[in-house]
């Protein structure tokens, strides 16, 4: 995918994910979504087990696995369907995707330009600091390639 197309794709994903922020709104209840919804519906564990076509101890195990974060998506989807719910699964970036790319590119540029500045200082060829942001932006535009952003920590 070309860089411009990738940028448009990031922007579209950022737009789609924006309504999911802040993600704290979707934090699971203390005992998990399955238990919270089942309780809110007034459905007993035995009744829920029948809907899932499992034994009651399996419901307790399912709810415990959701609570401790080890539940499989396939199991959670089946549990949701038995509650007449839809499982919604998303990865919500802490920052925008476009912002993450800019931050990473800037970090790489600062590292690379810092090495150059250090070498030039050792050789008594320092440049004035006034144009640092302009140099960074030019370096990012001309030298930092998207495909290389995530190669190193």
Buried (B, 14 or more C-beta within 10 A) or exposed (E): EEEEEBBEEBEEBBEEBEEBBEEEEEEEEEBBBBBBBBEEEEBEBEBBBBBBEBEBEBBEBBBBBBBEEEBEEEBBBBBBEBBEBEEEEEEEBEEBBBEBBEEBBBEBBBEBBEEEBEEEEEEEEEEEEEEEEEBBBEBBEEEBEBEEBEEEE
